[in-house]
Amino acid sequence: MITVNVLYPNQDGAKFDMNYYLSSHIPMVKRVLGSALKGVVVEQGLGGGAPGTKAEYSTLCHLRFDSVEAFQAAFGPHASDIQKDVANYSSVPPVIQISDVKVM
């Protein structure tokens, strides 16, 4: 299993519309990725590791797939629509990382 991590940096002055993200973007992503998407977790950053510091990322999304190939096959045909929608909720482009899940 792999995780596609979509991380939105918590930059000063950045906009992130969590309501739109949860009510419109994530449902659209689930719909277009279909059964290839095995699970999704969305997290909102609360703080950094040290008391009183800000979170490195305002929002983190973790999308689970059986393999990189399964992700690419599902995402590829919809990449443009998914990426275009980012401007509707975030003023900062996300950082993407694909990881191999070792422990769940």
C-alpha positions, 0 to 999 in steps of 0.5 A: 500500500502507498500513501499520496501525501498532499501537504499545504504549507502554513505560510503567513498570509496564505488562504486555505478554505477548509469548508470548500476543501471538505465539502467540495474538493475531497468529495470530487477527488473521491468520486473521480478516483473511484475504487482505486482510492482505498482511503483518505484522511484529512488533517488540520495543523494545530501547532509545531513540535515546540510549544507555541510554534505554528504548524509547518503545514496548515492542511495534510491529506493522505490518499491511500492506494494499493500501488503507485501504478494504481494511483497513476492510472486513477489520477492521470485522466483527472489530474487537470481537473483536480489540480485546477480546483486547488485555486478554489481553496488554497493560495499556496500550491501543495507539496506532494510526496508518495510514500510506501506504507510500512506500518498501519 
